[in-house]
Amino acid sequence: MTGWEKVGALTALYVIGMLWANWLMVRRVRGAVAARAAWTAADFDGCFTELDPRVAPAVRETLVPYYGAGVVPRPEDTLRRFLKLDRAEVEDVALDAGARLGLSTAVERDALLVADLPDVAALVRYLGERARPS
């Protein structure tokens, strides 16, 4: 085998490998979209019936840019691993949702600096506690 034949063979193997990996990823995404197609905003809101009814919709509306139009968050979606948010972004999401609920921004900023919220459900419950009248 000459040098150019080796380069051609390795390039062909690389292209085939990339196409295979992309096809597997496309199938995984299609499966996830199909699994979430039945999940509605009412299902999400129904998971948090013990909280103020304004909290879950406020969090849902705040998370729309991270999920895309038509995709409803699930309570078990992790903020760091699934949504790829760092701590500052989690704080910003919490502040935005808090602003939608009419919570005081200055007080909430101090409180959010110590909060470590692992998933969407924790975010909703955290804001539900903050929105509870004193």
Secondary structure, 3 states (H helix, E strand, C coil): CCHHHHHHHHHHHHHHHHHHHHHHHHHHHHHHHHHHHCCCHHHHHHCCCCCCCCHHHHHHHHHHHHHCCCCCCCCCCECCCCCCCCHHHHHHHHHHHHHHHCCCHHHHHHHHCCCCCCEHHHHHHHHHHHHCCC
